[in-house]
Amino acid sequence: MNWEQLLSNKRLGQEHKHHKRMEERTEFKRDYDRLIFSPPFRRLQNKTQVFPLPGRIFVHNRLTHSLEVASVGRSLGDDSARRLLERHPELSNTHLGEIGDIVQAACLAHDLGNPPFGHSGERAIATFFSEGPGLEYKSMLTRDEWADITHFDGNANAFRLLTHRFKGRREGGFVLTYSTLASIIKYPFPSSKATKQKFGFFQDEVEIYRKIADELGLTEGVRHPLVYLVEAADDICYEVMDIEDAHKLKILTTEETKNLLLAFVPEEKHEEMISEYGEVEDVNEQIVYFPSCAIGALEHECVRVFVENEEDILNGTFHGSLIDHAAPYIREAYKKCEEVSYAKIYHSKDVVDIELAGYKIIRTLIELFTDAAMHPDRAYSQLLLNRVSQQYDVLADDTYTRIMAVLDFVSGMTDVYALELFRKINGETIPII
């Protein structure tokens, strides 16, 4: 793989158009603008990140997480571009200097396909078909189509949302650039080759991905190099900010939080950091300081690993994440945060409760709307299908398209809307006339 081919501002669905380079606003910045002003992006403000949506105490949701990931991604891309251009001055007239714009846009889009209630929503969809009432549809689908719905994944769903032509939508979905789209494919293979539920695209989008891969010169089964930067930005933000949120919710003490985040900085700088943060009296403001230091240290180290391993990354022989190859003290600090998150955060009562509720809500909606799509002549089915937007082809000729249309509809809901619809369907709330 080579940078000149990998970095293309050609747009999916507008391949016939020639896009001139514009110094004031690159095509990749246009990608960012298209995403941030889109309804699916706005809906992320009402989608769970880890903790229940905020009440008295504000914690991260999918929107704030995506904005922070995009910010870190831009820094990773800009710093990497600067160092790569020093190494390859002959590429100064290519898009290499615009890596920060590409990564920033891809980061903004990386969570668009997540259903309501986070990973609980993903599991509810997949297990409805793999071990629930949805098993009855297995004989109606091909092996690959069955793999799509029983391994349902937000990563693949994001690519579908960005590229799929829904009813009434123009060819190419969001019509983003090839490089931005390729940069969100963390797992460059379909569901039939899924590992631990993870894959990059559904059967409907296989040809779209191949088209992008061929244009960019991507080796089969190998990531676009910028995926490593998008992945690093996501890993950095969710691990560090989950720790900060846990402190706000008093799941972690101030001392625990401080020690976890301080570990990302070389020991010889600890005293200097502690003295600086000691000048701030408010505890919450003190804690804000430590995540910024941890993010800075991780960002610097990931850029180093990315640039130093450029050849292996371009050859498709680099394995693991950028953090996996960071300095030992960085890896150890990150591992410790993972262990604490798993033990104290992801299994905390509030998180488990929202997962239980989300599981029930999503599973119920999938069951009802799938049954309605498969039996549209029934009176109750017609009532349910009246709630589905016309862009979703729930009355298509084939079973797979109908089921995927239902999944598109439900996965696009916010937590609040899914809960509200669930209550109305169950007769728990009714409009007051």
C-alpha positions as CSV (number, residue, x, y, z in Angstrom):
1,M,0.0,0.0,0.0
2,N,1.2,3.6,-0.6
3,W,0.0,6.9,0.7
4,E,-0.7,8.5,-2.7
5,Q,-3.3,5.9,-3.5
6,L,-4.6,5.4,0.1
7,L,-5.5,9.1,0.5
8,S,-8.3,9.9,-2.0
9,N,-10.9,12.6,-1.8
10,K,-13.2,10.8,-4.3
11,R,-16.7,10.6,-3.0
12,L,-18.9,7.4,-2.9
13,G,-21.8,8.1,-5.2
14,Q,-20.1,11.0,-7.0
15,E,-17.2,9.2,-8.6
16,H,-17.8,11.1,-11.9
17,K,-17.2,14.5,-10.2
18,H,-13.7,15.9,-10.0
19,H,-13.0,17.5,-6.6
20,K,-10.4,20.2,-6.7
21,R,-8.2,20.7,-3.7
22,M,-9.4,23.8,-1.7
23,E,-6.9,25.2,0.7
24,E,-9.5,26.8,3.0
25,R,-11.7,23.7,3.3
26,T,-10.6,20.2,2.3
27,E,-13.0,17.6,1.1
28,F,-12.3,15.7,4.3
29,K,-13.4,18.8,6.3
30,R,-16.6,18.7,4.3
31,D,-17.0,15.1,5.4
32,Y,-16.8,16.3,9.0
33,D,-19.4,19.0,8.4
34,R,-21.8,16.6,6.7
35,L,-21.6,14.3,9.7
36,I,-21.9,16.8,12.5
37,F,-25.0,18.4,11.0
38,S,-26.7,15.1,10.3
39,P,-29.7,13.8,12.2
40,P,-28.1,10.5,13.0
41,F,-25.2,12.3,14.7
42,R,-27.5,14.6,16.7
43,R,-29.4,11.5,17.9
44,L,-26.2,10.3,19.6
45,Q,-26.9,12.8,22.4
46,N,-29.6,10.4,23.6
47,K,-27.7,7.2,23.3
48,T,-25.9,5.5,26.2
49,Q,-22.1,5.4,26.3
50,V,-21.5,3.4,29.5
51,F,-23.5,5.0,32.3
52,P,-27.2,5.8,32.2
53,L,-28.1,9.1,30.6
54,P,-27.4,12.0,32.9
55,G,-29.7,13.1,35.6
56,R,-28.2,15.3,38.3
57,I,-24.6,14.4,37.4
58,F,-23.5,14.7,33.7
59,V,-21.6,11.8,32.3
60,H,-20.6,10.9,28.7
61,N,-23.2,9.9,26.1
62,R,-22.4,8.7,22.6
63,L,-22.3,12.3,21.2
64,T,-19.9,13.8,23.8
65,H,-17.7,10.7,23.4
66,S,-17.7,11.0,19.6
67,L,-16.7,14.7,19.8
68,E,-13.9,13.9,22.2
69,V,-12.7,11.0,20.0
70,A,-12.7,13.4,17.0
71,S,-10.6,15.9,18.9
72,V,-8.0,13.4,19.9
73,G,-8.1,11.8,16.4
74,R,-7.4,15.2,14.9
75,S,-4.3,15.6,17.1
76,L,-3.1,12.1,16.3
77,G,-3.6,12.7,12.6
78,D,-2.0,16.2,12.5
79,D,1.1,15.1,14.6
80,S,1.5,11.9,12.5
81,A,1.2,13.9,9.2
82,R,3.8,16.4,10.3
83,R,6.3,13.7,11.1
84,L,5.5,11.7,8.0
85,L,6.0,14.7,5.8
86,E,9.4,15.3,7.4
87,R,10.3,11.7,6.4
88,H,8.7,12.0,2.9
89,P,9.0,15.6,1.7
90,E,8.3,14.4,-1.9
91,L,4.6,13.7,-0.8
92,S,4.0,17.4,0.2
93,N,1.6,17.8,-2.8
94,T,-0.5,14.8,-1.8
95,H,-3.2,14.5,0.8
96,L,-0.7,13.3,3.4
97,G,-0.9,16.7,5.2
98,E,-4.6,16.3,5.5
99,I,-4.5,13.1,7.6
100,G,-5.8,15.0,10.6
101,D,-9.0,16.0,8.7
102,I,-9.6,12.4,7.6
103,V,-9.1,10.9,11.0
104,Q,-11.2,13.6,12.7
105,A,-14.2,12.9,10.3
106,A,-13.8,9.1,10.7
107,C,-13.8,9.4,14.5
108,L,-16.9,11.5,14.4
109,A,-18.7,8.7,12.4
110,H,-17.3,5.7,14.2
111,D,-20.3,5.2,16.6
112,L,-23.2,6.2,14.3
113,G,-24.3,2.6,13.9
114,N,-24.6,1.8,17.6
115,P,-28.2,0.9,18.7
116,P,-29.8,2.3,21.8
117,F,-28.4,1.1,25.2
118,G,-24.9,0.5,23.9
119,H,-23.5,-3.1,23.8
120,S,-26.6,-4.4,25.5
121,G,-28.6,-3.3,22.5
122,E,-26.2,-5.1,20.1
123,R,-26.5,-8.3,22.2
124,A,-30.3,-8.0,22.3
125,I,-30.5,-7.9,18.5
126,A,-28.0,-10.7,17.9
127,T,-29.4,-13.1,20.5
128,F,-33.0,-12.5,19.5
129,F,-32.1,-14.4,16.3
130,S,-29.4,-16.8,17.6
131,E,-31.2,-18.0,20.7
132,G,-34.7,-16.5,20.7
133,P,-37.9,-16.4,18.7
134,G,-35.9,-15.1,15.7
135,L,-34.6,-18.6,15.1
136,E,-37.6,-19.3,13.0
137,Y,-36.2,-17.1,10.2
138,K,-33.0,-19.1,9.9
139,S,-34.3,-21.4,7.1
140,M,-35.4,-18.3,5.1
141,L,-31.9,-16.8,4.9
142,T,-28.6,-17.7,3.4
143,R,-25.7,-18.7,5.6
144,D,-24.1,-15.2,5.1
145,E,-27.3,-13.4,5.7
146,W,-27.9,-15.3,8.9
147,A,-24.4,-14.4,10.1
148,D,-25.2,-10.7,9.6
149,I,-28.1,-10.7,12.0
150,T,-26.7,-13.2,14.6
151,H,-23.5,-11.2,14.8
152,F,-25.1,-7.8,14.6
153,D,-22.4,-5.2,15.3
154,G,-22.4,-1.4,15.6
155,N,-19.2,-1.1,13.6
156,A,-20.7,-2.7,10.5
157,N,-23.9,-0.8,11.0
158,A,-22.1,2.5,10.9
159,F,-20.6,1.6,7.5
160,R,-24.1,0.6,6.4
161,L,-25.7,3.8,7.6
162,L,-23.0,5.9,5.9
163,T,-23.1,4.1,2.5
164,H,-26.4,2.3,2.1
165,R,-29.0,3.5,-0.3
166,F,-32.2,3.5,1.7
167,K,-35.5,4.2,0.0
168,G,-35.6,7.8,-1.1
169,R,-31.9,8.4,-0.3
170,R,-29.4,9.2,-3.0
171,E,-26.8,6.7,-4.1
172,G,-23.8,6.4,-1.7
173,G,-25.6,7.3,1.5
174,F,-23.8,10.3,3.1
175,V,-21.6,10.5,-0.1
176,L,-18.4,10.7,2.0
177,T,-14.9,10.4,0.7
178,Y,-13.4,7.0,0.1
179,S,-10.6,7.5,2.6
180,T,-12.9,8.6,5.4
181,L,-15.1,5.6,4.9
182,A,-12.2,3.2,4.8
183,S,-10.8,4.7,8.0
184,I,-13.8,3.4,10.1
185,I,-13.5,-0.2,8.9
186,K,-11.7,-1.7,12.0
187,Y,-12.4,-5.2,10.9
188,P,-12.1,-5.4,7.0
189,F,-14.1,-8.5,6.4
190,P,-17.8,-9.6,6.4
191,S,-19.8,-11.3,9.1
192,S,-19.1,-14.7,7.7
193,K,-15.5,-14.2,8.8
194,A,-16.4,-12.5,12.1
195,T,-14.1,-13.0,15.1
196,K,-15.7,-12.6,18.6
197,Q,-18.8,-11.0,17.0
198,K,-16.7,-8.3,15.3
199,F,-16.8,-7.6,11.5
200,G,-16.7,-4.6,9.2
201,F,-19.7,-4.7,6.9
202,F,-22.9,-6.6,6.1
203,Q,-23.6,-8.6,3.0
204,D,-25.4,-5.6,1.4
205,E,-22.3,-3.5,1.6
206,V,-19.7,-6.1,0.5
207,E,-19.5,-4.8,-3.0
208,I,-19.3,-1.2,-1.8
209,Y,-16.3,-2.0,0.5
210,R,-14.6,-3.9,-2.4
211,K,-15.1,-0.9,-4.6
212,I,-13.4,1.4,-2.0
213,A,-10.7,-1.1,-1.3
214,D,-9.8,-1.5,-5.0
215,E,-9.7,2.3,-5.5
216,L,-7.4,2.8,-2.5
217,G,-5.2,-0.2,-3.1
218,L,-6.1,-2.0,0.2
219,T,-4.8,-5.5,0.6
220,E,-7.6,-8.0,1.3
221,G,-8.3,-8.4,5.0
222,V,-5.8,-5.6,5.9
223,R,-6.9,-2.3,7.5
224,H,-6.5,1.1,6.0
225,P,-3.5,2.6,7.9
226,L,-5.6,5.4,9.4
227,V,-7.8,2.9,11.1
228,Y,-5.0,2.5,13.7
229,L,-5.3,6.2,14.5
230,V,-9.1,6.1,14.8
231,E,-8.9,3.1,17.0
232,A,-6.3,4.7,19.2
233,A,-8.4,7.9,19.6
234,D,-11.4,5.7,20.6
235,D,-9.4,3.6,23.0
236,I,-7.8,6.6,24.6
237,C,-11.1,8.4,25.2
238,Y,-13.3,5.7,26.4
239,E,-10.7,4.3,28.8
240,V,-9.7,7.6,30.4
241,M,-13.1,9.2,30.4
242,D,-14.8,6.2,31.8
243,I,-12.5,6.6,34.8
244,E,-13.4,10.3,35.1
245,D,-17.1,9.5,34.9
246,A,-16.7,6.8,37.6
247,H,-15.2,9.3,39.9
248,K,-18.1,11.7,39.3
249,L,-20.5,9.0,40.3
250,K,-18.4,8.1,43.3
251,I,-17.7,4.6,42.0
252,L,-14.0,5.4,42.3
253,T,-12.4,7.6,45.0
254,T,-10.3,10.6,44.2
255,E,-7.2,8.8,45.3
256,E,-7.9,5.8,43.1
257,T,-8.6,8.0,40.1
258,K,-5.5,10.1,40.6
259,N,-3.3,7.0,40.9
260,L,-4.8,5.4,37.8
261,L,-4.3,8.5,35.6
262,L,-1.0,9.6,37.1
263,A,0.5,6.2,36.0
264,F,0.5,7.4,32.3
265,V,3.1,10.0,33.1
266,P,6.8,9.1,33.7
267,E,7.5,8.8,37.4
268,E,10.0,11.6,37.5
269,K,7.2,14.0,36.5
270,H,4.7,12.9,39.2
271,E,5.8,15.4,41.8
272,E,5.6,18.3,39.4
273,M,2.0,17.2,38.3
274,I,0.8,16.8,41.9
275,S,2.1,20.2,42.9
276,E,0.3,21.8,39.9
277,Y,-3.0,20.1,40.6
278,G,-2.6,20.9,44.3
279,E,-3.1,24.6,43.5
280,V,-6.7,23.8,42.5
281,E,-9.1,23.5,45.5
282,D,-12.1,21.9,43.8
283,V,-11.8,18.1,43.7
284,N,-13.6,17.7,40.4
285,E,-11.4,20.4,38.8
286,Q,-8.4,18.5,40.1
287,I,-9.6,15.3,38.4
288,V,-10.1,17.1,35.1
289,Y,-6.4,17.9,35.1
290,F,-5.3,14.2,35.3
291,P,-7.3,12.9,32.3
292,S,-5.8,15.6,30.1
293,C,-2.3,14.6,31.1
294,A,-3.1,10.9,30.5
295,I,-4.6,11.7,27.1
296,G,-1.6,13.8,26.2
297,A,0.8,11.0,27.1
298,L,-1.2,8.4,25.2
299,E,-1.5,10.6,22.1
300,H,2.2,11.3,22.0
301,E,3.1,7.6,22.4
302,C,0.6,6.4,19.7
303,V,2.0,8.9,17.2
304,R,5.5,7.6,17.9
305,V,4.4,4.0,17.4
306,F,2.5,4.9,14.2
307,V,5.3,6.7,12.5
308,E,8.0,4.3,13.6
309,N,6.0,1.4,12.3
310,E,5.0,3.1,9.1
311,E,6.6,0.4,6.8
312,D,4.9,-2.5,8.6
313,I,1.6,-0.8,8.6
314,L,1.7,-0.1,4.9
315,N,2.8,-3.7,4.3
316,G,0.0,-5.0,6.3
317,T,2.3,-6.8,8.7
318,F,1.7,-4.7,11.8
319,H,-0.4,-6.6,14.4
320,G,-2.3,-5.3,17.5
321,S,-3.2,-1.8,18.3
322,L,-0.9,1.2,18.7
323,I,-1.3,1.1,22.4
324,D,-0.2,-2.5,22.4
325,H,3.2,-1.3,21.2
326,A,3.6,1.7,23.5
327,A,6.2,2.1,26.2
328,P,5.9,-0.5,29.0
329,Y,4.7,2.0,31.6
330,I,2.0,3.2,29.2
331,R,0.8,-0.3,28.5
332,E,0.8,-1.2,32.2
333,A,-1.2,2.0,33.1
334,Y,-3.7,1.2,30.4
335,K,-4.0,-2.4,31.5
336,K,-4.7,-1.3,35.0
337,C,-7.4,1.0,33.9
338,E,-9.0,-1.8,31.9
339,E,-8.9,-4.1,34.9
340,V,-10.5,-1.5,37.2
341,S,-13.1,-0.6,34.6
342,Y,-14.1,-4.2,34.2
343,A,-14.3,-4.9,37.9
344,K,-15.8,-1.7,39.2
345,I,-17.4,0.2,36.3
346,Y,-18.9,-2.2,33.7
347,H,-20.4,-4.4,36.4
348,S,-21.6,-1.6,38.7
349,K,-25.3,-1.7,39.6
350,D,-26.3,1.4,37.5
351,V,-24.6,0.0,34.4
352,V,-26.0,-3.5,34.8
353,D,-29.5,-2.1,35.4
354,I,-29.5,0.0,32.2
355,E,-28.2,-3.0,30.3
356,L,-31.1,-5.2,31.7
357,A,-33.7,-2.6,30.8
358,G,-32.2,-2.0,27.4
359,Y,-32.0,-5.7,26.6
360,K,-35.7,-6.1,27.3
361,I,-36.7,-3.0,25.4
362,I,-34.7,-3.7,22.2
363,R,-35.6,-7.4,22.2
364,T,-39.3,-6.6,22.4
365,L,-39.2,-4.0,19.7
366,I,-37.2,-6.3,17.4
367,E,-39.7,-9.1,17.9
368,L,-42.8,-7.0,17.4
369,F,-41.6,-5.2,14.3
370,T,-40.0,-8.2,12.7
371,D,-43.2,-10.2,13.1
372,A,-45.1,-7.2,11.7
373,A,-42.8,-7.0,8.6
374,M,-43.2,-10.8,8.0
375,H,-47.0,-10.7,8.4
376,P,-48.0,-7.2,7.2
377,D,-51.6,-8.2,6.4
378,R,-52.5,-8.6,10.1
379,A,-54.4,-5.8,11.7
380,Y,-51.9,-5.3,14.6
381,S,-49.0,-5.5,12.1
382,Q,-50.5,-2.6,10.1
383,L,-50.7,-0.5,13.3
384,L,-47.0,-1.2,14.1
385,L,-45.8,-0.6,10.5
386,N,-47.5,2.8,10.5
387,R,-44.8,3.8,13.0
388,V,-42.0,3.0,10.6
389,S,-40.6,5.7,8.3
390,Q,-41.0,5.1,4.6
391,Q,-37.3,5.1,4.1
392,Y,-37.1,1.6,5.6
393,D,-38.1,-1.1,3.2
394,V,-40.0,-3.3,5.6
395,L,-42.2,-4.7,2.8
396,A,-39.4,-5.7,0.5
397,D,-39.8,-8.9,-1.6
398,D,-37.2,-10.9,0.4
399,T,-36.9,-11.8,4.0
400,Y,-33.4,-10.6,4.5
401,T,-34.2,-7.0,3.3
402,R,-37.2,-6.9,5.5
403,I,-35.3,-8.0,8.6
404,M,-32.4,-5.6,7.9
405,A,-34.9,-2.7,7.4
406,V,-36.3,-3.5,10.9
407,L,-32.8,-3.5,12.3
408,D,-32.1,-0.1,10.6
409,F,-35.3,1.3,12.1
410,V,-34.7,0.1,15.7
411,S,-30.9,0.7,15.8
412,G,-31.4,4.3,14.7
413,M,-33.6,5.1,17.7
414,T,-32.4,7.0,20.7
415,D,-32.6,5.4,24.2
416,V,-35.4,7.8,25.1
417,Y,-37.4,7.1,21.9
418,A,-37.0,3.4,22.2
419,L,-38.2,3.5,25.8
420,E,-41.1,5.8,24.9
421,L,-42.2,3.5,22.0
422,F,-41.9,0.4,24.2
423,R,-44.2,1.9,26.9
424,K,-46.8,3.0,24.3
425,I,-46.8,-0.4,22.7
426,N,-47.2,-2.1,26.1
427,G,-50.1,0.3,27.0
428,E,-48.1,1.8,29.9
429,T,-48.6,5.3,28.5
430,I,-51.3,6.7,26.1
431,P,-51.8,10.1,24.5
432,I,-54.1,12.3,26.5
433,I,-56.8,13.7,24.3
